[in-house]
Amino acid sequence: MPTPREIRRRIRSVRNTAQITRAMEMVAASKMRRAQQHVLATRPYAERIRAMIGDLAAMADTEEQARYPLLARRPIQRSQIILITSDRGLAGAFNTNVIRRAIQVMNERPESLENIDIVTIGRKGRDFLTRYGRPLVASFTDVGDYPSLESIRPVVRIATDDFVAGKVDAVYVVYTRFINTLRQVPEVLQVLPIEAPPGTDEVTDYIFEPSPEAVLQALLPRFVEVQLYQALLESIASEHSARMVAMRNATDNARELVSELTLTYNKARQAQITREVTEIAAGAAALG
């Protein structure tokens, strides 16, 4: 049985850990609130531009759609997956779940693993795939907690250039969608070729200048940017939520462990006192 001194030392260590996890929980909560505001602010814009793409695509006939490289459909022989993870750990199962989803997508694709290009955003995804020998086309880290649209444009450039050049026939992004503080869901979104959203049979009566075709030509690259940017914001909000919950659980566990150790310490201390009293009584009896 450990001595009271050893138990006291462990109690002090666990209390220090609880203070650290509590501070990390508060920091994550603050970042989560701001990231959640960004997600909620950008969702209407992303949904509206998606509806606009659907209206414009419905106005253009099949021959006109063939003029737009980002709408081009061809048999998928090689694809590209953009995996969004975090740069830091201590976020519970956040990174594990989205990496597992990406691996599942790779294994379910009809093309072989050798015909799947991977682009990662975040150190955790990069380190995992590198550890298991998966070559990466590109890797991006340190995007920050509050990225701008400019930070996602290099990723967009790689995806669109490879797709337009015919190096890949489809581009998917695997990210974590923010539902609420306690729920984040890994999802797969097809970025290229751009698909018109469902329910676009009824076209909204807009007047486009200079023409629907010119507006569509300018809007398609922006739509890819918005989709990837929205996925990144969703992932960041999910990361902070997962970290806040993980740190809260760690703090609660540390406090529970302190209570158990305190009880063990009291028992050990009482046993030590009883032993000392017994030794004193035995010594006094021997002298008498």
PAMAR-517126 format. One record per atom (N, C-alpha, C, O): x, y, z. Coordinates in steps of 0.001 Angstrom, whole numbers, plus 500000, padded with zeros to 6 digits. Example, Ala and Ser with C-alpha at 12.3 -4.5 7.8 and 13.67 -1.06 7.14 Angstrom:
<nodes>
513190494310507800 512300495500507800 513200496700507800 514236496681508465 512850497750507080 513670498940507140 512900500030507870 513409501138508039 
</nodes>
This chain:
<nodes>
500852498797500000 500000500000500000 500880501244500000 501838501298500771 500598502246499168 501444503454499165 501373504194500480 500381504112501204 502432504913500780 502501505677502020 501667506952501889 501367507385500777 501289507557503027 500542508823502958 501271509903502187 500637510704501500 502598509943502287 503358510953501550 503206510756500048 503021511722499307 503285509507499598 503134509232498164 501728509588497683 501557510105496579 500722509309498518 499347509633498135 499157511142498066 498502511646497153 499733511871499035 499640513336499007 500278513902497746 499753514833497133 501402513336497372 502085513806496161 501227513552494918 501167514381494010 500570512396494895 499721512097493746 498491512995493739 498064513438492673 497920513269494892 496770514175494956 497147515550494430 496385516151493672 498299516054494815 498754517363494345 498945517355492831 498607518322492148 499491516252492313 499700516152490871 498378516142490113 498238516811489089 497403515378490620 496103515295489944 495386516634490012 494730517024489046 495491517343491122 494862518665491239 495462519648490246 494744520445489641 496777519591490078 497418520457489080 496926520130487676 496691521026486865 496773518836487398 496240518427486092 494821518938485893 494467519381484800 494004518879486947 492630519362486859 492587520860486574 491723521328485832 493510521606487157 493554523037486885 493908523312485424 493358524221484802 494827522520484889 495223522700483485 494068522368482549 493769523128481628 493417521221482788 492308520823481914 491137521795482027 490438522042481044 490921522346483217 489859523339483381 490159524601482583 489269525168481950 491412525037482614 491797526212481830 491650525940480337 491184526805479594 492048524730479884 491913524377478468 490446524295478063 490090524645476938 489600523838478970 488168523794478688 487614525199478470 486823525416477552 488019526149479301 487517527518479174 488013528156477881 487262528866477211 489272527906477528 489808528446476273 489059527864475081 488680528590474162 488845526535475101 488131525885474005 486696526388473904 486167526539472802 486057526650475058 484685527162475040 484623528537474393 483705528832473629 485607529376474705 485641530713474113 485849530635472601 485174531328471839 486785529788472172 487038529638470739 485851529005470033 485541529350468893 485185528071470719 484037527410470103 482916528402469831 482287528349468774 482662529297470763 481584530269470565 481854531143469341 480956531409468542 483098531580469211 483423532419468059 483372531614466761 482870532099465747 483894530376466792 483851529537465594 482419529187465218 482088529112464035 481563528972466220 480164528688465955 479479529878465299 478653529700464404 479810531072465727 479244532264465109 479647532361463637 478835532726462787 480916532027463341 481376532060461952 480622531041461106 480227531337459978 480422529845461646 479721528798460898 478288529221460600 477824529111459466 477598529699461612 476205530090461434 476072531292460506 475067531434459810 477095532168460494 477040533348459628 477280532996458167 476734533656457282 478082531974457893 478421531629456509 477468530619455896 477397530518454671 476733529869456704 475828528859456152 474784529446455205 474581528890454126 474109530547455559 473120531096454610 473736531475453270 473121531267452223 474956532034453295 475608532409452039 475914531172451214 475688531160450004 476434530114451867 476755528885451144 475507528250450558 475534527754449432 474411528258451312 473167527684450807 472596528514449660 472041527973448704 472741529832449767 472180530698448721 472968530576447422 472383530552446339 474275530500447524 475071530370446304 474853528996445681 474928528852444460 474584527983446508 474269526665445977 472950526713445186 472841526127444109 471948527423445742 470680527552445030 470862528338443732 470242528023442717 471714529358443773 471968530150442564 472618529293441477 472272529402440301 473571528434441886 474206527533440924 473160526623440292 473189526372439088 472232526128441119 471193525268440579 470325525979439557 469988525404438521 469955527232439838 469139527996438896 469882528237437585 469320528087436500 471146528610437705 471916528904436490 472164527645435677 472093527671434448 472455526544436358 472688525292435643 471415524816434952 471474524225433874 470264525073435574 468997524667434958 468687525499433714 468040525008432789 469141526749433683 468899527608432527 469748527196431325 469353527375430173 470937526635431627 471827526250430538 471487524831430088 471275523949430920 471434524608428768 471153523259428278 472416522414428352 473466522891428782 472310521164427934 473434520225428061 474639520678427262 475769520557427735 474426521197426061 475548521644425242 476249522837425887 477476522929425857 475474523749426470 476081524905427134 476844524489428382 477916525030428653 476307523527429156 477003523065430347 478348522436430011 479270522486430824 478474521849428838 479729521214428433 480855522231428278 482029521862428268 480500523518428157 481534524546428008 482202524894429337 483236525561429352 481631524455430437 482168524806431754 482986523640432304 482421522592432616 484302523798432428 485160522678432869 484781522124434236 484921520924434471 484301522982435150 484017522512436503 482711521733436584 482412521136437618 481925521731435502 480712520922435454 480907519635434671 479988518823434565 482098519446434124 482345518310433234 482226516992433995 482795516827435074 481480516065433413 481319514738433996 481991513710433083 481809513716431865 482760512843433702 483436511789432955 483583510579433860 483459510701435079 483844509421433287 484028508220434122 485155508440435136 486234508927434798 484874508069436378 485844508310437454 486879507193437476 486609506074437913 488067507528436992 489182506589437043 490212506978438108 490957506138438613 490230508268438434 491142508742439482 490431509874440235 489833510759439621 490501509835441545 489804510830442360 490778511470443342 491902511004443529 490320512538443955 491122513260444950 490274513459446213 489106513840446135 490874513200447358 490187513359448639 490916514423449454 492125514334449671 490175515416449896 490716516461450773 490257516138452197 489062516165452494 491202515839453059 490906515440454439 491207516607455376 492324517123455397 490204517015456147 490360518127457085 490391517583458504 489410517011458978 491520517762459180 491664517399460589 492192518621461331 492219519723460782 492608518427462567 493144519532463358 494669519445463420 495265518418463093 495276520538463843 496725520552464061 497092520028465439 498210519558465648 496159520106466378 496428519722467765 495522518576468180 494474518336467581 495948517879469215 495171516775469761 494348517226470951 493902518371471019 494152516305471896 493368516571473110 491949517016472759 491382517896473406 491393516394471729 490035516732471295 489165515487471253 488271515384470413 489414514555472137 488606513347472171 488773512528470901 489887512334470415 487648512049470368 487673511203469172 487482512013467890 487173511445466842 487664513322467961 487408514178466797 488238513742465588 487678513454464530 489547513692465730 490413513331464600 490256511868464220 490271511528463036 490106511002465210 489963509571464921 488740509300464063 488802508508463123 487634509948464377 486389509705463636 486487510164462187 486058509448461282 487047511352461958 487097511856460578 488141511098459759 487954510902458559 489243510667460394 490231509860459669 489644508495459333 489846507978458234 488919507917460280 488267506630460016 487271506751458859 487161505849458029 486559507859458812 485603508071457709 486328508191456380 485865507665455369 487471508885456374 488241509019455139 488762507668454665 488709507366453473 489262506859455588 489746505522455217 488607504676454668 488793503919453715 487427504803455267 486258504069454785 485906504486453360 485588503644452519 485964505793453096 485676506270451744 486689505719450743 486322505292449648 487956505732451125 488994505213450220 488774503735449904 488925503309448759 488420502963450921 488224501532450709 486967501231449904 486889500196449242 485984502121449953 484734501884449237 484754502409447807 483866502086447018 485763503218447463 485817503766446122 486046502656445106 486802501725445385 485413502725443927 485618501679442920 487039501678442359 487550500626441975 487675502837442309 489057502874441841 489989502391442951 489643502457444131 491150501915442577 492095501371443549 492705502491444381 492619503664444016 493329502119445516 493941503111446395 495057503868445688 495318505030445999 495722503204444729 496798503875443996 496275505001443117 497041505869442700 494971504993442832 494377506013441975 493590507054442770 492695507711442238 493935507192444047 493298508192444890 494372509155445392 495270508753446131 494284510405444999 495197511437445488 494642512017446786 493430512162446944 495540512345447711 495110512833449022 495748514194449286 496951514380449107 494927515122449707 495367516437450177 494876516577451615 493700516345451893 495758516949452518 495373517055453924 495442518507454392 496300519282453968 494521518840455269 494540520109455992 494578519759457471 493605519229458008 495691520051458134 495844519686459536 496931518644459728 497102517751458898 497661518760460823 498790517868461094 498351516437461392 499028515489460994 497232516270462086 496839514937462527 496555514018461348 496983512864461349 495848514504460354 495602513700459173 496877513435458392 497099512322457916 497711514452458261 498981514282457551 499858513245458235 500413512366457576 499986513344459553 500856512411460279 500334510987460195 501114510046460049 499020510823460288 498456509473460226 498725508834458866 499204507702458799 498424509543457791 498582508974456456 500051508758456112 500396507785455441 500916509661456568 502348509485456335 502869508266457083 503700507523456563 502379508060458309 502816506925459127 502478505598458456 503207504617458605 501366505571457715 500945504335457070 501289504309455583 500739503515454820 502195505177455190 502761505092453852 501879505574452725 502090505175451580 500886506427453005 500038506957451951 500648508253451426 500769509219452179 501034508295450152 501625509524449597 500597510636449519 499417510399449258 501067511855449751 500197513021449738 500545513922448565 501719514122448250 499527514460447926 499737515444446865 500174516771447470 501065517437446942 499542517154448586 499884518402449271 499387518301450706 498489517520451019 499991519110451568 499593519145452973 499633520589453445 500577521323453152 498599520990454178 498493522359454684 498286522306456193 497432521568456686 499066523086456914 498965523139458368 498923524604458813 499149525523458026 498627524785460091 498624526121460702 497665527075459987 498012528227459726 496468526597459672 495480527493459063 494878528429460097 494243529420459735 495068528130461390 494583529018462440 493168528680462877 492462527899462240 492781529293463982 491439529069464523 490375529889463798 489194529541463825 490787530970463155 489828531841462461 490365532140461063 490788533264460791 490351531150460178 490944531340458847 490084532260457981 488875532386458174 490747532888457034 490051533709456046 489877532902454772 490398531794454645 489139533472453834 488936532790452560 490248532642451798 490412531711451010 491179533558452034 492467533483451352 493229532219451744 493970531666450932 493051531762452976 493825530606453439 493398529311452763 494165528348452748 492202529265452207 491721528045451573 491985528036450069 491828527000449422 492380529167449511 492532529258448052 493642528367447488 493468527851446384 494771528153448174 495744527187447626 495175525782447478 495499525082446519 494332525365448412 493698524052448309 492731524034447133 492680523063446377 491966525107446981 491024525207445863 491768525175444536 491313524556443575 492908525842444489 493677525897443244 494165524509442842 494116524139441669 494638523745443827 495102522382443527 493947521535443015 494087520829442016 492809521601443692 491658520777443302 491154521136441914 490942520254441081 490962522425441661 490408522835440362 491401522610439225 491010522172438143 492684522905439460 493682522695438405 493793521223438030 493851520885436848 493822520339439037 493925518903438751 492679518397438038 492767517541437158 491511518930438421 490276518475437789 490180518978436351 489849518209435449 490464520249436132 490374520814434781 491408520172433860 491139519946432680 492600519878434405 493646519259433584 493394517780433322 494110517165432531 492393517201433967 492090515793433756 492924514842434591 492885513632434368 493681515368435551 494469514480436413 493575513674437343 493884512529437672 492471514273437764 491483513563438571 490107513800437958 489878514804437283 489206512869438201 487869512952437622 486815513351438647 485669513612438279 487178513402439922 486248513811440972 487060514248442180 488153513735442423 486521515198442935 487177515701444150 486163515653445282 485038516134445147 486579515065446406 485723514958447587 486449515579448784 487676515555448872 485663516128449690 486231516639450935 485595515869452084 484375515714452147 486448515386452997 485994514676454190 486247515600455378 487390515962455658 485196515972456060 485300516937457150 484315516566458243 483572515595458105 484302517323459322 483377517085460431 482365518218460472 482724519381460657 481111517870460300 480039518867460313 479631519159461746 479417518245462543 479526520453462067 479131520874463407 477607520843463521 476906521561462809 477109520003464424 475663519934464684 475327520758465921 474511521677465866 475959520421467025 475832521186468261 477050520886469119 477974520204468675 477055521387470336 478234521248471190 478578519797471466 479753519452471593 477577518948471559 477803517552471922 477807516615470719 478074515423470874 477522517118469547 477411516232468383 478099516842467172 477780517951466743 479058516085466628 479751516458465400 479833515205464533 480196514132465015 479499515346463270 479345514190462391 480334514280461228 480319515271460497 481203513266461031 482065513245459839 481229513066458580 480355512200458526 481495513880457575 480716513822456344 481638513856455131 482798514261455213 481086513418454009 481801513424452726 481005514282451755 479807514071451569 481671515246451139 481017516166450210 481744516134448880 482965516285448827 480989515936447799 481599516006446469 481726517466446061 480739518197445981 482952517870445809 483236519251445427 483246519402443909 482682520354443370 483884518467443229 483972518491441767 483696517094441243 484116516116441862 482995516973440110 482344518061439379 481188518647440184 480579517959441003 480897519904439947 479841520582440683 478494520010440262 478184519897439076 477709519654441267 476380519122441010 475329520158441389 475447520814442424 474317520305440566 473208521183440924 472464520571442099 472197519370442096 472123521373443106 471420520826444263 470056520285443874 469482520741442886 469517519321444625 468196518781444301 467112519834444485 467268520794445240 466022519627443779 464893520544443924 465035521816443133 464487522847443523 465772521775442007 465973522979441211 465167522940439910 465524523587438925 464066522166439923 463241522110438715 462554523446438450 462400523864437302 462146524106439525 461512525406439374 462571526497439465 463149526721440529 462821527160438371 463872528166438303 463329529507438771 462262529938438336 464058530156439648 463661531478440116 463815532488438981 464780532429438219 462888533390438873 462872534351437769 463813535500438093 463415536482438719 465094535369437653 466088536413437833 466386537062436487 466152536470435433 466896538267436536 467454538926435360 468966538998435575 469434539664436499 469725538311434723 471169538226434871 471845539163433874 471471539238432704 472842539866434371 473656540714433513 475125540345433695 475560540216434840 475903540171432654 475499540356431247 474668539194430695 473882539394429769 474829537952431257 474043536815430792 474152535715431839 475094535719432630 473206534768431863 473324533657432811 474609532852432624 475187532376433601 475060532698431376 476272531932431116 477501532619431704 478362531964432291 477580533952431544 478727534684432080 478728534671433599 479782534551434224 477554534794434191 477465534753435653 477853533369436159 478572533244437151 477378532336435478 477726530966435891 479220530721435778 479818530087436647 479826531226434701 481266531057434509 482054531697435648 483061531147436094 481601532853436117 482303533539437203 481972532944438565 482770533029439498 480794532344438673 480327531873439979 480854530489440337 480987530177441521 481158529647439345 481568528270439631 482841528192440477 482847527463441468 483928528913440132 485116528840441004 484835529356442411 485358528819443388 484015530391442515 483658530920443831 482877529898444644 483022529811445863 482053529134443954 481265528111444642 482166527039445243 481917526577446357 483204526641444523 484151525654445066 484848526224446299 485016525525447299 485251527480446228 485886528129447382 484960528131448596 485375527813449710 483709528492448362 482761528592449476 482530527223450108 482442527115451331 482430526183449293 482204524845449837 483372524401450722 483162523887451821 484577524598450247 485747524186451035 485911525060452273 486281524570453340 485638526343452130 485748527247453269 484713526900454335 485012526913455529 483503526592453899 482458526208454848 482820524905455549 482595524762456751 483379523952454802 483803522688455409 484899522917456443 484911522273457492 485821523837456148 486890524144457102 486336524785458365 486751524431459469 485404525724458220 484801526360459391 484009525353460223 484055525387461452 483291524469459558 482548523430460287 483510522556461077 483234522201462223 484632522210460469 485608521356461140 486234522051462344 486447521421463379 486529523341462218 487128524081463322 486159524195464492 486548524004465644 484900524504464201 483906524572465271 483734523217465948 483574523144467166 483765522152465165 483657520810465732 484867520478466595 484739519856467649 486039520898466139 487262520635466918 487200521287468296 487484520639469303 486833522558468343 486781523255469634 485689522678470535 485862522600471751 484577522279469944 483517521659470743 483996520335471332 483793520057472514 484634519528470493 485129518236470969 486188518419472046 486221517670473023 487059519421471868 488102519654472873 487496520157474186 487933519760475266 486500521023474089 485869521523475308 485231520376476098 485390520291477316 484514519499475402 483875518366476071 484923517416476636 484765516907477746 486001517171475876 487052516263476351 487738516821477592 488018516080478535 488009518118477596 488656518714478759 487720518766479965 488160518640481107 486433518952479704 485468518921480816 485422517529481436 485399517389482659 485409516503480591 485414515135481107 486699514834481862 486681514165482895 487820515335481338 489101515119482021 489114515806483380 489620515248484353 488561517017483453 488491517731484732 487616516989485730 487980516849486898 486450516510485267 485561515758486156 486231514471486647 486115514113487819 486926513787485750 487614512559486143 488728512839487141 488943512071488079 489442513960486928 490516514313487858 489958514628489245 490536514231490257 488850515333489285 488247515654490580 487737514400491279 487849514266492497 487182513493490500 486724512229491087 487903511426491619 487816510800492676 489012511452490871 490204510737491320 490774511355492592 491263510642493468 490709512691492691 491177513355493915 490342512908495106 490880512669496186 489023512792494917 488161512337496015 488525510918496440 488588510615497632 488763510056495463 489136508678495796 490498508625496488 490689507878497448 491432509419495994 492760509437496614 492706510029498018 493436509590498906 491847511017498220 491706511601499559 491172510566500538 491630510492501678 490210509770500101 489684508701500955 490765507669501251 490901507203502382 491537507314500215 492637506369500429 493682506942501378 494230506235502225 493946508240501219 494916508893502109 494442508866503559 495223508591504470 493159509154503767 492629509140505133 492728507750505752 493063507607506927 492433506729504951 492543505362505447 493990505019505778 494276504412506810 494901505416504886 496317505122505132 496821505878506352 497586505341507153 496394507116506486 496806507924507639 496247507346508941 496945507299509954 494991506907508909 494389506292510098 495098504993510450 495317504698511625 495455504215509429 496177502965509686 497555503248510270 498025502524511147 498199504301509779 499518504660510310 499405505107511771 500235504736512601 498384505901512081 498199506360513457 497912505169514364 498469505065515457 497041504273513908 496721503086514710 497958502243514950 498169501742516055 498771502086513928 499998501303514080 500950501956515065 501562501274515887 501080503290514986 501972503985515901 501475503874517353 502256503663518281 500143504025517520 499588503888518872 499810502480519413 500142502294520584 499621501491518539 499843500095518957 501295499868519353 501582499189520339 502216500446518567 503640500281518885 503984500969520220 504770500452521014 503373502151520447 503638502844521723 503089502041522893 503746501898523924 501868501514522721 501271500713523797 502071499451524044 502255499051525194 502550498816522986 503348497616523154 504679497903523855 505155497122524679 505259499050523497 506527499450524117 506323499760525615 507145499396526456 505194500450525923 504923500755527329 504662499503528138 505074499400529293 503962498533527514 503709497266528218 504987496489528456 505147495830529484 505919496573527469 507186495872527639 508007496484528761 508668495773529518 507960497826528866 508730498476529924 508114498200531301 508836498144532296 506789498026531370 506128497781532636 506360496355533100 505873495964534161 
</nodes>
